[in-house]
């Protein structure tokens, strides 16, 4: 039985170099091709070792697809592989300006929360603002992906990590304001 | 997840919520956060410059119940302590007092970080004020 080695990273498994700017359509195409290739039905009459290989490959394929198709998960995956702490629950390395900014945004949101129905318009404004911020961050992220792919380096990854941290905060603010509006 | 009664108590009746004047030379401000959970925690101490004793402490936290309870408890622990005593406060004391479950231990770590940040800020100000006073003499 020949097939990609099951160790190694998701990028290699999908036949990519390790790059962050992926074309979602191409990724999907590869996912379908590999899914067909490793479909357990095709291994039903093969030796048990091959059946197991197909099962393991299918599982890696699904995990890998889930990670690679989501730009944020994809970036976090690369950061983890490069030894960056991702998703750590401390403030180490979070720039004070970001904390100040998020604190102020939360304060503003809290003020609107306590208000009556008339606050709704302001909450909707806040929602728009947070979503616009998130979109801007996604734009920054896409630019960093290209920068990384052109010349991979820790400095770019470091900045990417900062952008991802900020995105988490803004994503939470979006969720908070939407909960309030629901 | 069930919160302990002590967490609920601090969450429902947080002590010492508020802010103090950041520009006050006797006030130390610590701002910390955990992007993963979206938490931001601001903790402030007001120190008597002659005795070095923390006379007041305030906090404002945006985050989960455990993060709010941890910072609320931290402000209670700080009052009456000297700045050096405050630096010895360990997150485990908060964990034990609030009976925090393992998944919420990071909230107590955040509170410890906030204490250290606030005290450090105060100490830096103190040194700078003294240096400025000496220059003036």
Contacts between the chains, C-beta under 8 A, distances in Angstrom:
chain1	res1	chain2	res2	distance
A	87	B	36	4.7
A	88	B	34	7.7
A	88	B	36	6.6
A	89	B	34	4.4
A	89	B	36	4.9
A	89	B	37	6.2
A	89	B	106	3.7
A	89	B	109	7.5
A	89	B	110	7.4
A	90	B	32	7.8
A	90	B	34	6.0
A	90	B	106	6.8
A	90	B	109	6.1
A	90	B	110	6.7
A	90	B	113	6.5
A	91	B	32	3.8
A	91	B	33	5.0
A	91	B	34	6.3
A	91	B	110	6.8
A	91	B	113	5.7
A	94	B	32	7.8
A	94	B	33	5.5
A	94	B	35	6.1
A	96	B	31	6.3
A	98	B	33	7.7
A	99	B	31	4.8
A	99	B	32	7.0
A	99	B	33	4.7
A	99	B	40	5.7
A	100	B	31	6.6
A	102	B	33	6.6
A	102	B	38	8.0
A	102	B	40	5.1
A	102	B	62	7.8
A	103	B	31	6.6
A	103	B	40	4.8
A	103	B	42	6.1
A	103	B	60	7.8
A	103	B	62	7.2
A	106	B	40	6.3
A	106	B	62	4.1
A	107	B	60	7.9
A	110	B	62	7.6
A	164	B	35	7.9
A	165	B	35	3.9
A	166	B	35	7.6
A	168	B	35	4.4
A	168	B	36	6.5
A	168	B	38	6.4
A	169	B	33	7.6
A	169	B	35	5.7
A	169	B	38	5.7
A	169	B	40	7.8
A	171	B	38	7.8
A	172	B	38	3.3
A	173	B	38	7.6
